[in-house]
Amino acid sequence: MATGTSTSPPQPTDTYTRLAHLLHAAAPDGDALLDRLYEELLTLESRAYAAGWSDALTETRRAGRR
């Protein structure tokens, strides 16, 4: 499974481009490809979660100023 210790080279910043790169890059085997995709999805999920909390905190602060 993914451990967050990937030694992959830096990936492009665009999500579509990163996923396309992962799918087209040579992987030693299917499990390695799945691990890379899993890591990418966890990263995207973490960013989305953090962005949601940031949005919620911003809205809470705005509501408190009224």
Sequence and secondary structure as in RCSB ss.txt:
>XXXX:A:sequence
MATGTSTSPPQPTDTYTRLAHLLHAAAPDGDALLDRLYEELLTLESRAYAAGWSDALTETRRAGRR
>XXXX:A:secstr
   S        SSHHHHHHHHHHS  SSHHHHHHHHHHHHHHHHHHHHHHHHHHHHHHHHHHHH 
